[in-house]
Amino acid sequence: MGDVIGWKLDPIQRAELLRRFPPRWPDVVADHVTLQANAPHDAALPAATAGELVGRIDDGQGLQAMVVRIAGTTARPDGSVYHITWSLDRKRGRRAVESNQVLADHGWISLDEPIPLSLRPARF
């Protein structure tokens, strides 16, 4: 199995965003944006170091995510949407990976204004 590559949120900015957008579900994630799951161990980290929070989704059934725009697009190379799984309810059986399907099935709601993000390329 490969690595996950993408970006980690700045911890200070993460705390500010969690205050601004309180998690709805008990298990808070809100720490990274995935570029590629199962990436080869030698895959290069992404070059971008900035993005924008542009949207949100809460399926009302235990999963909340925030949509991210990086380099002018919300579309990941695999066809899914750049996002941060914000919160979920593991007692309901929810998993962070489900954010991709929730976004595909339900779309997302745009924020009134994009919020700049400081991102750190990472392997996790």
VOKOLKOL-10357 format. One record per atom (N, C-alpha, C): residue number from 1; residue in one letter; atom name; x negated, y negated, z negated. Coordinates in Angstrom, 3 decimals. Example, Ala and Ser with C-alpha at 12.3 -4.5 7.8 and 13.67 -1.06 7.14 Angstrom:
REM residues 2
<num:1&residuo:a&atomo:N&u:-13.190&v:5.690&w:-7.800>
<num:1&residuo:a&atomo:CA&u:-12.300&v:4.500&w:-7.800>
<num:1&residuo:a&atomo:C&u:-13.200&v:3.300&w:-7.800>
<num:2&residuo:s&atomo:N&u:-12.850&v:2.250&w:-7.080>
<num:2&residuo:s&atomo:CA&u:-13.670&v:1.060&w:-7.140>
<num:2&residuo:s&atomo:C&u:-12.900&v:-0.030&w:-7.870>
REM end
This chain:
REM residues 124
<num:1&residuo:m&atomo:N&u:-0.846&v:1.181&w:0.000>
<num:1&residuo:m&atomo:CA&u:0.000&v:0.000&w:0.000>
<num:1&residuo:m&atomo:C&u:-0.889&v:-1.242&w:0.000>
<num:2&residuo:g&atomo:N&u:-0.510&v:-2.257&w:0.743>
<num:2&residuo:g&atomo:CA&u:-1.306&v:-3.461&w:0.870>
<num:2&residuo:g&atomo:C&u:-1.017&v:-4.489&w:-0.205>
<num:3&residuo:d&atomo:N&u:-1.639&v:-5.625&w:-0.021>
<num:3&residuo:d&atomo:CA&u:-1.472&v:-6.747&w:-0.935>
<num:3&residuo:d&atomo:C&u:-0.304&v:-7.622&w:-0.492>
<num:4&residuo:v&atomo:N&u:0.087&v:-8.506&w:-1.377>
<num:4&residuo:v&atomo:CA&u:1.007&v:-9.581&w:-1.016>
<num:4&residuo:v&atomo:C&u:0.166&v:-10.842&w:-0.939>
<num:5&residuo:i&atomo:N&u:0.293&v:-11.579&w:0.150>
<num:5&residuo:i&atomo:CA&u:-0.405&v:-12.857&w:0.257>
<num:5&residuo:i&atomo:C&u:0.630&v:-13.955&w:0.429>
<num:6&residuo:g&atomo:N&u:0.255&v:-15.130&w:-0.028>
<num:6&residuo:g&atomo:CA&u:1.146&v:-16.279&w:0.049>
<num:6&residuo:g&atomo:C&u:0.592&v:-17.409&w:-0.777>
<num:7&residuo:w&atomo:N&u:1.442&v:-17.995&w:-1.598>
<num:7&residuo:w&atomo:CA&u:1.068&v:-19.169&w:-2.372>
<num:7&residuo:w&atomo:C&u:1.620&v:-19.083&w:-3.794>
<num:8&residuo:k&atomo:N&u:0.847&v:-19.544&w:-4.744>
<num:8&residuo:k&atomo:CA&u:1.305&v:-19.706&w:-6.123>
<num:8&residuo:k&atomo:C&u:1.673&v:-21.169&w:-6.322>
<num:9&residuo:l&atomo:N&u:2.705&v:-21.406&w:-7.126>
<num:9&residuo:l&atomo:CA&u:3.085&v:-22.778&w:-7.476>
<num:9&residuo:l&atomo:C&u:2.122&v:-23.326&w:-8.522>
<num:10&residuo:d&atomo:N&u:1.906&v:-24.615&w:-8.477>
<num:10&residuo:d&atomo:CA&u:1.154&v:-25.295&w:-9.521>
<num:10&residuo:d&atomo:C&u:1.937&v:-25.139&w:-10.830>
<num:11&residuo:p&atomo:N&u:1.309&v:-24.673&w:-11.920>
<num:11&residuo:p&atomo:CA&u:2.043&v:-24.426&w:-13.170>
<num:11&residuo:p&atomo:C&u:2.743&v:-25.661&w:-13.746>
<num:12&residuo:i&atomo:N&u:2.129&v:-26.816&w:-13.628>
<num:12&residuo:i&atomo:CA&u:2.756&v:-28.036&w:-14.152>
<num:12&residuo:i&atomo:C&u:3.988&v:-28.387&w:-13.319>
<num:13&residuo:q&atomo:N&u:3.841&v:-28.303&w:-11.997>
<num:13&residuo:q&atomo:CA&u:4.977&v:-28.585&w:-11.128>
<num:13&residuo:q&atomo:C&u:6.078&v:-27.543&w:-11.327>
<num:14&residuo:r&atomo:N&u:5.697&v:-26.287&w:-11.533>
<num:14&residuo:r&atomo:CA&u:6.683&v:-25.231&w:-11.791>
<num:14&residuo:r&atomo:C&u:7.537&v:-25.593&w:-13.003>
<num:15&residuo:a&atomo:N&u:6.892&v:-26.017&w:-14.086>
<num:15&residuo:a&atomo:CA&u:7.628&v:-26.386&w:-15.302>
<num:15&residuo:a&atomo:C&u:8.592&v:-27.543&w:-15.031>
<num:16&residuo:e&atomo:N&u:8.134&v:-28.525&w:-14.259>
<num:16&residuo:e&atomo:CA&u:9.004&v:-29.662&w:-13.916>
<num:16&residuo:e&atomo:C&u:10.202&v:-29.206&w:-13.087>
<num:17&residuo:l&atomo:N&u:9.953&v:-28.322&w:-12.114>
<num:17&residuo:l&atomo:CA&u:11.037&v:-27.835&w:-11.266>
<num:17&residuo:l&atomo:C&u:12.039&v:-26.983&w:-12.049>
<num:18&residuo:l&atomo:N&u:11.547&v:-26.203&w:-12.999>
<num:18&residuo:l&atomo:CA&u:12.459&v:-25.404&w:-13.819>
<num:18&residuo:l&atomo:C&u:13.363&v:-26.285&w:-14.676>
<num:19&residuo:r&atomo:N&u:12.849&v:-27.430&w:-15.096>
<num:19&residuo:r&atomo:CA&u:13.707&v:-28.380&w:-15.825>
<num:19&residuo:r&atomo:C&u:14.735&v:-29.007&w:-14.881>
<num:20&residuo:r&atomo:N&u:14.301&v:-29.313&w:-13.685>
<num:20&residuo:r&atomo:CA&u:15.184&v:-29.970&w:-12.712>
<num:20&residuo:r&atomo:C&u:16.252&v:-29.016&w:-12.164>
<num:21&residuo:f&atomo:N&u:15.855&v:-27.757&w:-11.979>
<num:21&residuo:f&atomo:CA&u:16.751&v:-26.732&w:-11.449>
<num:21&residuo:f&atomo:C&u:16.783&v:-25.567&w:-12.435>
<num:22&residuo:p&atomo:N&u:17.578&v:-25.676&w:-13.493>
<num:22&residuo:p&atomo:CA&u:17.589&v:-24.636&w:-14.528>
<num:22&residuo:p&atomo:C&u:17.950&v:-23.262&w:-13.945>
<num:23&residuo:p&atomo:N&u:17.206&v:-22.246&w:-14.334>
<num:23&residuo:p&atomo:CA&u:17.520&v:-20.897&w:-13.872>
<num:23&residuo:p&atomo:C&u:18.905&v:-20.465&w:-14.351>
<num:24&residuo:r&atomo:N&u:19.654&v:-19.840&w:-13.474>
<num:24&residuo:r&atomo:CA&u:20.994&v:-19.385&w:-13.826>
<num:24&residuo:r&atomo:C&u:20.962&v:-18.001&w:-14.474>
<num:25&residuo:w&atomo:N&u:19.995&v:-17.195&w:-14.107>
<num:25&residuo:w&atomo:CA&u:19.947&v:-15.807&w:-14.544>
<num:25&residuo:w&atomo:C&u:18.810&v:-15.616&w:-15.551>
<num:26&residuo:p&atomo:N&u:18.867&v:-14.575&w:-16.390>
<num:26&residuo:p&atomo:CA&u:17.948&v:-14.456&w:-17.524>
<num:26&residuo:p&atomo:C&u:16.487&v:-14.179&w:-17.177>
<num:27&residuo:d&atomo:N&u:16.210&v:-13.550&w:-16.052>
<num:27&residuo:d&atomo:CA&u:14.834&v:-13.204&w:-15.704>
<num:27&residuo:d&atomo:C&u:14.286&v:-14.224&w:-14.709>
<num:28&residuo:v&atomo:N&u:13.405&v:-15.089&w:-15.205>
<num:28&residuo:v&atomo:CA&u:12.867&v:-16.182&w:-14.398>
<num:28&residuo:v&atomo:C&u:11.588&v:-15.721&w:-13.703>
<num:29&residuo:v&atomo:N&u:11.514&v:-15.969&w:-12.397>
<num:29&residuo:v&atomo:CA&u:10.319&v:-15.658&w:-11.600>
<num:29&residuo:v&atomo:C&u:9.655&v:-16.994&w:-11.258>
<num:30&residuo:a&atomo:N&u:10.155&v:-17.681&w:-10.261>
<num:30&residuo:a&atomo:CA&u:9.794&v:-19.065&w:-9.932>
<num:30&residuo:a&atomo:C&u:8.304&v:-19.355&w:-9.949>
<num:31&residuo:d&atomo:N&u:7.492&v:-18.465&w:-9.342>
<num:31&residuo:d&atomo:CA&u:6.053&v:-18.725&w:-9.409>
<num:31&residuo:d&atomo:C&u:5.305&v:-18.583&w:-8.090>
<num:32&residuo:h&atomo:N&u:5.952&v:-18.084&w:-7.032>
<num:32&residuo:h&atomo:CA&u:5.212&v:-17.909&w:-5.783>
<num:32&residuo:h&atomo:C&u:6.124&v:-17.925&w:-4.554>
<num:33&residuo:v&atomo:N&u:5.469&v:-18.128&w:-3.406>
<num:33&residuo:v&atomo:CA&u:6.102&v:-18.022&w:-2.092>
<num:33&residuo:v&atomo:C&u:5.337&v:-16.935&w:-1.339>
<num:34&residuo:t&atomo:N&u:6.046&v:-15.952&w:-0.818>
<num:34&residuo:t&atomo:CA&u:5.395&v:-14.875&w:-0.074>
<num:34&residuo:t&atomo:C&u:5.229&v:-15.258&w:1.391>
<num:35&residuo:l&atomo:N&u:4.045&v:-15.007&w:1.919>
<num:35&residuo:l&atomo:CA&u:3.812&v:-15.107&w:3.359>
<num:35&residuo:l&atomo:C&u:3.954&v:-13.718&w:3.978>
<num:36&residuo:q&atomo:N&u:3.274&v:-12.722&w:3.366>
<num:36&residuo:q&atomo:CA&u:3.303&v:-11.376&w:3.924>
<num:36&residuo:q&atomo:C&u:3.193&v:-10.348&w:2.808>
<num:37&residuo:a&atomo:N&u:4.125&v:-9.417&w:2.789>
<num:37&residuo:a&atomo:CA&u:4.046&v:-8.273&w:1.877>
<num:37&residuo:a&atomo:C&u:3.301&v:-7.145&w:2.594>
<num:38&residuo:n&atomo:N&u:2.663&v:-6.296&w:1.836>
<num:38&residuo:n&atomo:CA&u:1.907&v:-5.164&w:2.396>
<num:38&residuo:n&atomo:C&u:0.856&v:-5.606&w:3.406>
<num:39&residuo:a&atomo:N&u:0.219&v:-6.726&w:3.123>
<num:39&residuo:a&atomo:CA&u:-0.859&v:-7.223&w:3.992>
<num:39&residuo:a&atomo:C&u:-2.104&v:-6.366&w:3.777>
<num:40&residuo:p&atomo:N&u:-2.924&v:-6.196&w:4.810>
<num:40&residuo:p&atomo:CA&u:-4.187&v:-5.483&w:4.620>
<num:40&residuo:p&atomo:C&u:-5.013&v:-6.165&w:3.522>
<num:41&residuo:h&atomo:N&u:-5.796&v:-5.370&w:2.821>
<num:41&residuo:h&atomo:CA&u:-6.595&v:-5.904&w:1.714>
<num:41&residuo:h&atomo:C&u:-7.558&v:-7.001&w:2.161>
<num:42&residuo:d&atomo:N&u:-7.946&v:-6.999&w:3.437>
<num:42&residuo:d&atomo:CA&u:-8.878&v:-8.015&w:3.934>
<num:42&residuo:d&atomo:C&u:-8.176&v:-9.148&w:4.693>
<num:43&residuo:a&atomo:N&u:-6.856&v:-9.209&w:4.618>
<num:43&residuo:a&atomo:CA&u:-6.112&v:-10.276&w:5.302>
<num:43&residuo:a&atomo:C&u:-6.511&v:-11.643&w:4.736>
<num:44&residuo:a&atomo:N&u:-6.680&v:-12.597&w:5.617>
<num:44&residuo:a&atomo:CA&u:-7.051&v:-13.947&w:5.201>
<num:44&residuo:a&atomo:C&u:-5.888&v:-14.603&w:4.462>
<num:45&residuo:l&atomo:N&u:-6.226&v:-15.401&w:3.476>
<num:45&residuo:l&atomo:CA&u:-5.208&v:-16.174&w:2.776>
<num:45&residuo:l&atomo:C&u:-4.722&v:-17.304&w:3.684>
<num:46&residuo:p&atomo:N&u:-3.507&v:-17.772&w:3.494>
<num:46&residuo:p&atomo:CA&u:-3.004&v:-18.866&w:4.331>
<num:46&residuo:p&atomo:C&u:-3.788&v:-20.155&w:4.086>
<num:47&residuo:a&atomo:N&u:-3.808&v:-21.014&w:5.100>
<num:47&residuo:a&atomo:CA&u:-4.558&v:-22.268&w:5.008>
<num:47&residuo:a&atomo:C&u:-3.761&v:-23.389&w:4.344>
<num:48&residuo:a&atomo:N&u:-2.442&v:-23.375&w:4.509>
<num:48&residuo:a&atomo:CA&u:-1.610&v:-24.471&w:3.986>
<num:48&residuo:a&atomo:C&u:-1.735&v:-24.581&w:2.465>
<num:49&residuo:t&atomo:N&u:-1.679&v:-25.812&w:1.971>
<num:49&residuo:t&atomo:CA&u:-1.726&v:-26.052&w:0.527>
<num:49&residuo:t&atomo:C&u:-0.574&v:-26.942&w:0.063>
<num:50&residuo:a&atomo:N&u:0.382&v:-27.145&w:0.955>
<num:50&residuo:a&atomo:CA&u:1.540&v:-27.972&w:0.613>
<num:50&residuo:a&atomo:C&u:2.774&v:-27.410&w:1.289>
<num:51&residuo:g&atomo:N&u:3.902&v:-27.718&w:0.706>
<num:51&residuo:g&atomo:CA&u:5.190&v:-27.326&w:1.267>
<num:51&residuo:g&atomo:C&u:6.252&v:-28.248&w:0.719>
<num:52&residuo:e&atomo:N&u:7.500&v:-27.908&w:0.989>
<num:52&residuo:e&atomo:CA&u:8.619&v:-28.697&w:0.477>
<num:52&residuo:e&atomo:C&u:9.738&v:-27.753&w:0.059>
<num:53&residuo:l&atomo:N&u:10.314&v:-28.039&w:-1.076>
<num:53&residuo:l&atomo:CA&u:11.538&v:-27.359&w:-1.498>
<num:53&residuo:l&atomo:C&u:12.673&v:-28.023&w:-0.737>
<num:54&residuo:v&atomo:N&u:13.424&v:-27.235&w:0.045>
<num:54&residuo:v&atomo:CA&u:14.446&v:-27.842&w:0.906>
<num:54&residuo:v&atomo:C&u:15.849&v:-27.279&w:0.711>
<num:55&residuo:g&atomo:N&u:15.981&v:-26.176&w:-0.026>
<num:55&residuo:g&atomo:CA&u:17.301&v:-25.586&w:-0.168>
<num:55&residuo:g&atomo:C&u:17.377&v:-24.621&w:-1.326>
<num:56&residuo:r&atomo:N&u:18.590&v:-24.075&w:-1.507>
<num:56&residuo:r&atomo:CA&u:18.818&v:-23.156&w:-2.624>
<num:56&residuo:r&atomo:C&u:19.937&v:-22.189&w:-2.272>
<num:57&residuo:i&atomo:N&u:19.978&v:-21.086&w:-3.009>
<num:57&residuo:i&atomo:CA&u:21.051&v:-20.104&w:-2.894>
<num:57&residuo:i&atomo:C&u:21.219&v:-19.425&w:-4.247>
<num:58&residuo:d&atomo:N&u:22.438&v:-19.183&w:-4.614>
<num:58&residuo:d&atomo:CA&u:22.776&v:-18.372&w:-5.781>
<num:58&residuo:d&atomo:C&u:23.919&v:-17.490&w:-5.327>
<num:59&residuo:d&atomo:N&u:23.705&v:-16.183&w:-5.328>
<num:59&residuo:d&atomo:CA&u:24.761&v:-15.299&w:-4.812>
<num:59&residuo:d&atomo:C&u:25.874&v:-15.027&w:-5.818>
<num:60&residuo:g&atomo:N&u:25.741&v:-15.579&w:-7.039>
<num:60&residuo:g&atomo:CA&u:26.772&v:-15.381&w:-8.042>
<num:60&residuo:g&atomo:C&u:26.813&v:-13.977&w:-8.616>
<num:61&residuo:q&atomo:N&u:25.860&v:-13.137&w:-8.206>
<num:61&residuo:q&atomo:CA&u:25.831&v:-11.750&w:-8.653>
<num:61&residuo:q&atomo:C&u:24.475&v:-11.368&w:-9.237>
<num:62&residuo:g&atomo:N&u:23.721&v:-12.389&w:-9.648>
<num:62&residuo:g&atomo:CA&u:22.465&v:-12.100&w:-10.327>
<num:62&residuo:g&atomo:C&u:21.196&v:-12.468&w:-9.601>
<num:63&residuo:l&atomo:N&u:21.287&v:-13.285&w:-8.556>
<num:63&residuo:l&atomo:CA&u:20.068&v:-13.686&w:-7.856>
<num:63&residuo:l&atomo:C&u:20.151&v:-15.145&w:-7.405>
<num:64&residuo:q&atomo:N&u:19.106&v:-15.873&w:-7.709>
<num:64&residuo:q&atomo:CA&u:18.992&v:-17.295&w:-7.364>
<num:64&residuo:q&atomo:C&u:17.631&v:-17.503&w:-6.703>
<num:65&residuo:a&atomo:N&u:17.604&v:-18.240&w:-5.596>
<num:65&residuo:a&atomo:CA&u:16.355&v:-18.510&w:-4.883>
<num:65&residuo:a&atomo:C&u:16.347&v:-19.943&w:-4.373>
<num:66&residuo:m&atomo:N&u:15.135&v:-20.467&w:-4.187>
<num:66&residuo:m&atomo:CA&u:14.920&v:-21.790&w:-3.624>
<num:66&residuo:m&atomo:C&u:14.222&v:-21.620&w:-2.275>
<num:67&residuo:v&atomo:N&u:14.649&v:-22.369&w:-1.276>
<num:67&residuo:v&atomo:CA&u:14.090&v:-22.279&w:0.068>
<num:67&residuo:v&atomo:C&u:12.952&v:-23.286&w:0.217>
<num:68&residuo:v&atomo:N&u:11.880&v:-22.838&w:0.877>
<num:68&residuo:v&atomo:CA&u:10.670&v:-23.637&w:1.036>
<num:68&residuo:v&atomo:C&u:10.369&v:-23.832&w:2.522>
<num:69&residuo:r&atomo:N&u:9.927&v:-25.034&w:2.849>
<num:69&residuo:r&atomo:CA&u:9.449&v:-25.330&w:4.202>
<num:69&residuo:r&atomo:C&u:7.932&v:-25.490&w:4.128>
<num:70&residuo:i&atomo:N&u:7.236&v:-24.777&w:4.995>
<num:70&residuo:i&atomo:CA&u:5.772&v:-24.849&w:5.053>
<num:70&residuo:i&atomo:C&u:5.381&v:-25.114&w:6.502>
<num:71&residuo:a&atomo:N&u:4.528&v:-26.088&w:6.718>
<num:71&residuo:a&atomo:CA&u:4.068&v:-26.453&w:8.069>
<num:71&residuo:a&atomo:C&u:5.252&v:-26.699&w:9.000>
<num:72&residuo:g&atomo:N&u:6.296&v:-27.337&w:8.459>
<num:72&residuo:g&atomo:CA&u:7.422&v:-27.750&w:9.277>
<num:72&residuo:g&atomo:C&u:8.491&v:-26.700&w:9.531>
<num:73&residuo:t&atomo:N&u:8.369&v:-25.517&w:8.930>
<num:73&residuo:t&atomo:CA&u:9.363&v:-24.476&w:9.178>
<num:73&residuo:t&atomo:C&u:9.710&v:-23.709&w:7.901>
<num:74&residuo:t&atomo:N&u:10.929&v:-23.210&w:7.859>
<num:74&residuo:t&atomo:CA&u:11.350&v:-22.319&w:6.773>
<num:74&residuo:t&atomo:C&u:11.231&v:-20.854&w:7.196>
<num:75&residuo:a&atomo:N&u:10.898&v:-20.622&w:8.468>
<num:75&residuo:a&atomo:CA&u:10.843&v:-19.262&w:9.012>
<num:75&residuo:a&atomo:C&u:9.482&v:-18.613&w:8.787>
<num:76&residuo:r&atomo:N&u:9.492&v:-17.505&w:8.058>
<num:76&residuo:r&atomo:CA&u:8.266&v:-16.717&w:7.902>
<num:76&residuo:r&atomo:C&u:7.980&v:-15.986&w:9.211>
<num:77&residuo:p&atomo:N&u:6.718&v:-15.604&w:9.446>
<num:77&residuo:p&atomo:CA&u:6.389&v:-14.882&w:10.681>
<num:77&residuo:p&atomo:C&u:7.177&v:-13.587&w:10.866>
<num:78&residuo:d&atomo:N&u:7.633&v:-12.963&w:9.766>
<num:78&residuo:d&atomo:CA&u:8.399&v:-11.715&w:9.879>
<num:78&residuo:d&atomo:C&u:9.881&v:-11.957&w:10.162>
<num:79&residuo:g&atomo:N&u:10.280&v:-13.217&w:10.326>
<num:79&residuo:g&atomo:CA&u:11.660&v:-13.544&w:10.632>
<num:79&residuo:g&atomo:C&u:12.518&v:-13.858&w:9.421>
<num:80&residuo:s&atomo:N&u:11.998&v:-13.656&w:8.227>
<num:80&residuo:s&atomo:CA&u:12.753&v:-14.006&w:7.023>
<num:80&residuo:s&atomo:C&u:12.500&v:-15.477&w:6.680>
<num:81&residuo:v&atomo:N&u:12.969&v:-15.906&w:5.536>
<num:81&residuo:v&atomo:CA&u:12.899&v:-17.312&w:5.135>
<num:81&residuo:v&atomo:C&u:11.885&v:-17.476&w:4.002>
<num:82&residuo:y&atomo:N&u:11.016&v:-18.479&w:4.119>
<num:82&residuo:y&atomo:CA&u:10.127&v:-18.810&w:3.001>
<num:82&residuo:y&atomo:C&u:10.992&v:-19.186&w:1.806>
<num:83&residuo:h&atomo:N&u:10.719&v:-18.608&w:0.670>
<num:83&residuo:h&atomo:CA&u:11.532&v:-18.894&w:-0.517>
<num:83&residuo:h&atomo:C&u:10.756&v:-18.589&w:-1.792>
<num:84&residuo:i&atomo:N&u:11.318&v:-19.066&w:-2.878>
<num:84&residuo:i&atomo:CA&u:10.852&v:-18.736&w:-4.217>
<num:84&residuo:i&atomo:C&u:12.028&v:-18.052&w:-4.902>
<num:85&residuo:t&atomo:N&u:11.856&v:-16.803&w:-5.302>
<num:85&residuo:t&atomo:CA&u:12.897&v:-16.179&w:-6.109>
<num:85&residuo:t&atomo:C&u:12.874&v:-16.905&w:-7.443>
<num:86&residuo:w&atomo:N&u:13.952&v:-17.587&w:-7.755>
<num:86&residuo:w&atomo:CA&u:13.997&v:-18.470&w:-8.914>
<num:86&residuo:w&atomo:C&u:14.332&v:-17.698&w:-10.181>
<num:87&residuo:s&atomo:N&u:15.452&v:-17.011&w:-10.144>
<num:87&residuo:s&atomo:CA&u:15.846&v:-16.201&w:-11.297>
<num:87&residuo:s&atomo:C&u:16.709&v:-15.041&w:-10.828>
<num:88&residuo:l&atomo:N&u:16.760&v:-14.009&w:-11.667>
<num:88&residuo:l&atomo:CA&u:17.566&v:-12.844&w:-11.344>
<num:88&residuo:l&atomo:C&u:17.979&v:-12.147&w:-12.632>
<num:89&residuo:d&atomo:N&u:18.851&v:-11.193&w:-12.491>
<num:89&residuo:d&atomo:CA&u:19.336&v:-10.437&w:-13.643>
<num:89&residuo:d&atomo:C&u:18.960&v:-8.974&w:-13.438>
<num:90&residuo:r&atomo:N&u:17.851&v:-8.578&w:-14.041>
<num:90&residuo:r&atomo:CA&u:17.366&v:-7.200&w:-13.883>
<num:90&residuo:r&atomo:C&u:18.319&v:-6.190&w:-14.519>
<num:91&residuo:k&atomo:N&u:19.071&v:-6.601&w:-15.547>
<num:91&residuo:k&atomo:CA&u:20.044&v:-5.679&w:-16.166>
<num:91&residuo:k&atomo:C&u:21.156&v:-5.304&w:-15.191>
<num:92&residuo:r&atomo:N&u:21.374&v:-6.144&w:-14.204>
<num:92&residuo:r&atomo:CA&u:22.346&v:-5.837&w:-13.144>
<num:92&residuo:r&atomo:C&u:21.683&v:-5.063&w:-12.005>
<num:93&residuo:g&atomo:N&u:20.412&v:-4.727&w:-12.182>
<num:93&residuo:g&atomo:CA&u:19.694&v:-3.990&w:-11.149>
<num:93&residuo:g&atomo:C&u:19.104&v:-4.850&w:-10.057>
<num:94&residuo:r&atomo:N&u:19.097&v:-6.158&w:-10.239>
<num:94&residuo:r&atomo:CA&u:18.586&v:-7.051&w:-9.204>
<num:94&residuo:r&atomo:C&u:17.064&v:-7.060&w:-9.201>
<num:95&residuo:r&atomo:N&u:16.506&v:-7.201&w:-7.994>
<num:95&residuo:r&atomo:CA&u:15.058&v:-7.249&w:-7.803>
<num:95&residuo:r&atomo:C&u:14.718&v:-8.447&w:-6.923>
<num:96&residuo:a&atomo:N&u:13.532&v:-9.003&w:-7.144>
<num:96&residuo:a&atomo:CA&u:13.126&v:-10.208&w:-6.412>
<num:96&residuo:a&atomo:C&u:13.146&v:-10.005&w:-4.899>
<num:97&residuo:v&atomo:N&u:12.783&v:-8.842&w:-4.432>
<num:97&residuo:v&atomo:CA&u:12.743&v:-8.584&w:-2.992>
<num:97&residuo:v&atomo:C&u:14.109&v:-8.766&w:-2.337>
<num:98&residuo:e&atomo:N&u:15.186&v:-8.699&w:-3.114>
<num:98&residuo:e&atomo:CA&u:16.531&v:-8.869&w:-2.574>
<num:98&residuo:e&atomo:C&u:16.793&v:-10.295&w:-2.084>
<num:99&residuo:s&atomo:N&u:15.973&v:-11.245&w:-2.479>
<num:99&residuo:s&atomo:CA&u:16.158&v:-12.628&w:-2.014>
<num:99&residuo:s&atomo:C&u:16.188&v:-12.701&w:-0.495>
<num:100&residuo:n&atomo:N&u:15.350&v:-11.912&w:0.168>
<num:100&residuo:n&atomo:CA&u:15.318&v:-11.918&w:1.632>
<num:100&residuo:n&atomo:C&u:16.688&v:-11.576&w:2.212>
<num:101&residuo:q&atomo:N&u:17.324&v:-10.544&w:1.686>
<num:101&residuo:q&atomo:CA&u:18.616&v:-10.119&w:2.215>
<num:101&residuo:q&atomo:C&u:19.720&v:-11.109&w:1.862>
<num:102&residuo:v&atomo:N&u:19.672&v:-11.640&w:0.647>
<num:102&residuo:v&atomo:CA&u:20.676&v:-12.633&w:0.241>
<num:102&residuo:v&atomo:C&u:20.617&v:-13.842&w:1.171>
<num:103&residuo:l&atomo:N&u:19.425&v:-14.319&w:1.475>
<num:103&residuo:l&atomo:CA&u:19.278&v:-15.457&w:2.386>
<num:103&residuo:l&atomo:C&u:19.759&v:-15.105&w:3.796>
<num:104&residuo:a&atomo:N&u:19.456&v:-13.900&w:4.241>
<num:104&residuo:a&atomo:CA&u:19.900&v:-13.478&w:5.580>
<num:104&residuo:a&atomo:C&u:21.422&v:-13.357&w:5.644>
<num:105&residuo:d&atomo:N&u:22.029&v:-12.852&w:4.585>
<num:105&residuo:d&atomo:CA&u:23.476&v:-12.624&w:4.578>
<num:105&residuo:d&atomo:C&u:24.297&v:-13.890&w:4.338>
<num:106&residuo:h&atomo:N&u:23.777&v:-14.784&w:3.488>
<num:106&residuo:h&atomo:CA&u:24.582&v:-15.917&w:3.033>
<num:106&residuo:h&atomo:C&u:24.073&v:-17.286&w:3.475>
<num:107&residuo:g&atomo:N&u:22.856&v:-17.351&w:4.026>
<num:107&residuo:g&atomo:CA&u:22.282&v:-18.656&w:4.343>
<num:107&residuo:g&atomo:C&u:21.924&v:-19.393&w:3.070>
<num:108&residuo:w&atomo:N&u:21.800&v:-20.713&w:3.166>
<num:108&residuo:w&atomo:CA&u:21.413&v:-21.496&w:2.002>
<num:108&residuo:w&atomo:C&u:21.956&v:-22.895&w:2.114>
<num:109&residuo:i&atomo:N&u:21.954&v:-23.589&w:0.978>
<num:109&residuo:i&atomo:CA&u:22.458&v:-24.950&w:0.882>
<num:109&residuo:i&atomo:C&u:21.266&v:-25.903&w:0.846>
<num:110&residuo:s&atomo:N&u:21.273&v:-26.900&w:1.710>
<num:110&residuo:s&atomo:CA&u:20.178&v:-27.879&w:1.741>
<num:110&residuo:s&atomo:C&u:20.203&v:-28.761&w:0.498>
<num:111&residuo:l&atomo:N&u:19.035&v:-29.112&w:0.007>
<num:111&residuo:l&atomo:CA&u:18.916&v:-30.111&w:-1.049>
<num:111&residuo:l&atomo:C&u:19.147&v:-31.486&w:-0.428>
<num:112&residuo:d&atomo:N&u:19.530&v:-32.463&w:-1.230>
<num:112&residuo:d&atomo:CA&u:19.746&v:-33.817&w:-0.718>
<num:112&residuo:d&atomo:C&u:18.471&v:-34.400&w:-0.130>
<num:113&residuo:e&atomo:N&u:17.354&v:-34.152&w:-0.789>
<num:113&residuo:e&atomo:CA&u:16.041&v:-34.649&w:-0.337>
<num:113&residuo:e&atomo:C&u:15.010&v:-33.542&w:-0.518>
<num:114&residuo:p&atomo:N&u:14.094&v:-33.359&w:0.440>
<num:114&residuo:p&atomo:CA&u:13.018&v:-32.392&w:0.236>
<num:114&residuo:p&atomo:C&u:12.151&v:-32.799&w:-0.955>
<num:115&residuo:i&atomo:N&u:11.635&v:-31.822&w:-1.658>
<num:115&residuo:i&atomo:CA&u:10.758&v:-32.061&w:-2.811>
<num:115&residuo:i&atomo:C&u:9.381&v:-31.520&w:-2.466>
<num:116&residuo:p&atomo:N&u:8.360&v:-32.374&w:-2.428>
<num:116&residuo:p&atomo:CA&u:7.008&v:-31.910&w:-2.098>
<num:116&residuo:p&atomo:C&u:6.512&v:-30.872&w:-3.109>
<num:117&residuo:l&atomo:N&u:5.819&v:-29.859&w:-2.593>
<num:117&residuo:l&atomo:CA&u:5.244&v:-28.813&w:-3.426>
<num:117&residuo:l&atomo:C&u:3.747&v:-28.738&w:-3.219>
<num:118&residuo:s&atomo:N&u:3.034&v:-28.538&w:-4.301>
<num:118&residuo:s&atomo:CA&u:1.606&v:-28.241&w:-4.252>
<num:118&residuo:s&atomo:C&u:1.468&v:-26.726&w:-4.335>
<num:119&residuo:l&atomo:N&u:0.851&v:-26.115&w:-3.328>
<num:119&residuo:l&atomo:CA&u:0.753&v:-24.665&w:-3.254>
<num:119&residuo:l&atomo:C&u:-0.709&v:-24.218&w:-3.236>
<num:120&residuo:r&atomo:N&u:-0.984&v:-23.123&w:-3.926>
<num:120&residuo:r&atomo:CA&u:-2.345&v:-22.563&w:-3.949>
<num:120&residuo:r&atomo:C&u:-2.334&v:-21.210&w:-3.222>
<num:121&residuo:p&atomo:N&u:-3.061&v:-21.101&w:-2.096>
<num:121&residuo:p&atomo:CA&u:-3.132&v:-19.816&w:-1.407>
<num:121&residuo:p&atomo:C&u:-3.605&v:-18.733&w:-2.387>
<num:122&residuo:a&atomo:N&u:-2.945&v:-17.564&w:-2.326>
<num:122&residuo:a&atomo:CA&u:-3.248&v:-16.527&w:-3.313>
<num:122&residuo:a&atomo:C&u:-2.931&v:-15.138&w:-2.764>
<num:123&residuo:r&atomo:N&u:-3.535&v:-14.155&w:-3.432>
<num:123&residuo:r&atomo:CA&u:-3.270&v:-12.736&w:-3.195>
<num:123&residuo:r&atomo:C&u:-2.720&v:-12.210&w:-4.520>
<num:124&residuo:f&atomo:N&u:-1.600&v:-11.498&w:-4.492>
<num:124&residuo:f&atomo:CA&u:-1.014&v:-11.011&w:-5.742>
<num:124&residuo:f&atomo:C&u:-0.304&v:-9.694&w:-5.513>
REM end
